[in-house]
Amino acid sequence: MGQRGPIPMPTSVRLLRGNRGKRPVNSREPQPDRKAPACPEHLDAEAKKEWKRLCKLLLKMNVLTEADGMALACLCQNWSTLRKAQTKLNETGMLFKTPSGYVQQSPLVGIVGTCIDKVTKLGQEFGLTPAARGRLQVSEAPATSVKSPWELFDERYG
């Protein structure tokens, strides 16, 4: 079973907002380098193409780090599967007739739906939807250490 409760807010954002709950600040939060991770070999050609496209975009947005490889690989492979399933669904149609004469929904409809959900959720993690981008706050340079609330205040309102 997963961890309970809401996902913790990043330390820098909590300090910027003032740490209203007065909970201890994680001064040892990992700060991975902001660079593109290596593309996994197991991705298919379409997923590798999407990997290259997203790496450029996410680096430009200043949200990609070397620790994000697994999530990005899942996003790219699900995108590839979605495209293949949707292309096949467009060819075959949403319904098919079984050998006994019943009309059923194509299994591709479920595959497409599942992939859409996964791509959307993973895309939100990287700020690839309008609502997710509205919740993100990124800095110009990689954070080297946790700044005090006063330093963050000066940067924002200084």
KAJO-V105926 format. One record per helix or strand. SS is the DSSP state (H for helix, E for strand). FROM is the first residue (numbers start at 0). TO is the last residue. If there is no record, write none. Layout:
SS/FROM/TO + SS/FROM/TO
This chain:
H/10/16 + H/44/60 + H/65/91 + E/94/96 + E/102/104 + H/106/124 + H/129/134 + H/148/156
